[in-house]
């Protein structure tokens, strides 16, 4: 049985700095926005400090695979809903679906990100830290019930 995805979401106002000379969001800026979404999800959704993971625990979470579909433009002054769902938790990785939607619900951009947990000391892949894995599973269960 397939269950509908559970989402962490936030809103972001599109600023001048996000836009290209044509006045629309310059496509790499979506990657910056999506990275911020992951950080917000850790901090606010999982209640697991992203800075703590990077600095105190010396655990990185780089992107190793990325697929993006650009569907519609967004302009300075637009407010986008950014949302994230967990597609898969592996032994060392996370597969996340991220999306940007306009205020009318129109899908602007969707992406699939594969992130791998790494030791910042050795830069080698490592197992999903147990506390982070538990936080993700707990978040998914809590959001699915709401």
C-alpha positions as CSV (number, residue, x, y, z in Angstrom):
1,X,0.0,0.0,0.0
2,X,1.4,3.4,-1.0
3,X,0.9,6.1,1.5
4,X,0.9,9.8,0.5
5,X,4.1,11.6,1.3
6,X,4.4,13.6,4.4
7,X,5.9,17.1,3.9
8,X,8.0,19.6,5.8
9,X,7.2,23.0,4.3
10,X,8.2,26.6,4.6
11,X,7.7,29.8,2.6
12,X,10.3,32.0,1.0
13,X,10.0,35.3,-0.7
14,X,11.8,35.6,-3.9
15,X,14.3,38.5,-3.7
16,X,16.3,40.5,-6.3
17,X,19.3,38.4,-5.4
18,X,17.5,35.2,-6.6
19,X,16.8,36.6,-10.1
20,X,18.7,36.9,-13.3
21,X,18.7,39.9,-15.7
22,X,15.4,38.6,-17.2
23,X,13.8,39.1,-13.8
24,X,13.1,35.4,-13.1
25,X,14.6,33.1,-10.6
26,X,18.1,32.0,-11.9
27,X,17.9,28.2,-11.9
28,X,20.9,27.6,-9.6
29,X,19.2,29.7,-6.9
30,X,16.7,26.9,-6.5
31,X,19.5,24.6,-5.3
32,X,20.5,27.2,-2.7
33,X,16.8,27.5,-1.6
34,X,16.5,23.7,-1.5
35,X,19.7,23.4,0.6
36,X,18.2,25.9,3.0
37,X,15.0,23.8,3.1
38,X,17.0,20.8,4.2
39,X,18.7,22.8,6.9
40,X,15.3,24.1,8.1
41,X,14.0,20.6,8.1
42,X,16.8,19.5,10.4
43,X,16.5,22.4,12.7
44,X,12.7,22.9,12.8
45,X,11.2,19.6,11.6
46,X,13.6,17.1,13.1
47,X,14.6,19.3,16.0
48,X,18.2,18.2,15.3
49,X,20.6,21.1,14.9
50,X,22.1,21.1,11.4
51,X,25.1,23.1,12.8
52,X,25.5,20.5,15.6
53,X,25.7,17.8,13.0
54,X,28.3,19.6,11.0
55,X,30.4,21.2,13.7
56,X,30.2,19.2,16.9
57,X,29.6,15.8,15.3
58,X,31.8,16.4,12.2
59,X,29.1,14.8,10.0
60,X,28.5,16.1,6.5
61,X,25.6,15.5,4.2
62,X,26.7,16.3,0.6
63,X,24.5,15.8,-2.5
64,X,25.8,12.9,-4.6
65,X,22.9,12.8,-7.1
66,X,20.5,15.5,-8.3
67,X,17.6,15.5,-10.7
68,X,15.6,18.7,-11.4
69,X,12.6,19.5,-13.5
70,X,11.8,23.2,-14.1
71,X,8.1,23.7,-14.9
72,X,7.3,27.4,-14.5
73,X,9.0,30.6,-13.7
74,X,9.0,32.6,-10.5
75,X,9.7,36.3,-10.3
76,X,10.9,38.7,-7.7
77,X,8.2,39.4,-5.1
78,X,6.6,35.9,-5.5
79,X,6.3,33.9,-2.4
80,X,7.0,30.2,-2.9
81,X,6.1,27.2,-0.7
82,X,9.1,25.0,-0.5
83,X,8.4,21.4,0.6
84,X,10.4,18.3,1.3
85,X,9.4,14.6,1.7
86,X,11.6,11.6,2.4
87,X,11.5,9.2,-0.5
88,X,13.9,6.7,1.0
89,X,16.3,6.2,3.9
90,X,19.2,4.0,3.1
91,X,22.0,2.7,5.3
92,X,24.2,5.7,4.4
93,X,22.0,8.0,2.4
94,X,18.7,9.9,2.2
95,X,16.7,10.4,-1.0
96,X,14.6,13.5,-0.6
97,X,11.9,15.0,-2.9
98,X,11.8,18.8,-2.8
99,X,9.4,21.1,-4.6
100,X,8.8,24.8,-5.0
101,X,5.1,25.8,-5.5
102,X,3.6,29.2,-6.3
103,X,1.0,30.8,-4.1
104,X,-1.6,29.4,-6.6
105,X,-0.3,25.9,-6.0
106,X,1.4,25.7,-9.4
107,X,4.6,23.5,-9.4
108,X,7.6,25.6,-10.3
109,X,10.4,23.2,-9.7
110,X,10.7,19.6,-8.4
111,X,13.9,17.8,-7.6
112,X,15.1,14.5,-6.3
113,X,18.2,14.8,-4.1
114,X,20.4,11.9,-2.9
115,X,22.5,12.9,0.1
116,X,25.1,10.7,1.7
117,X,26.3,11.0,5.3
118,X,30.0,11.5,5.5
119,X,32.7,11.9,8.1
120,X,34.1,15.4,7.9
121,X,37.4,14.0,9.3
122,X,37.9,11.3,6.6
123,X,35.4,12.5,3.9
124,X,34.2,8.9,3.6
125,X,30.6,7.7,3.6
126,X,29.3,6.6,6.9
127,X,26.2,5.0,8.3
128,X,23.2,7.2,9.0
129,X,23.8,8.4,12.6
130,X,21.3,6.5,14.8
131,X,20.0,9.7,16.5
132,X,19.4,11.3,13.0
133,X,17.7,8.1,11.7
134,X,15.5,8.1,14.8
135,X,14.6,11.8,14.4
136,X,13.7,11.2,10.7
137,X,11.5,8.2,11.5
138,X,9.9,10.0,14.4
139,X,9.2,13.0,12.3
140,X,7.6,10.9,9.6
141,X,5.4,9.1,12.0
142,X,4.3,12.3,13.8
143,X,3.6,14.2,10.5
144,X,1.7,11.2,9.0
145,X,-0.6,11.1,12.1
146,X,-1.4,14.9,12.0
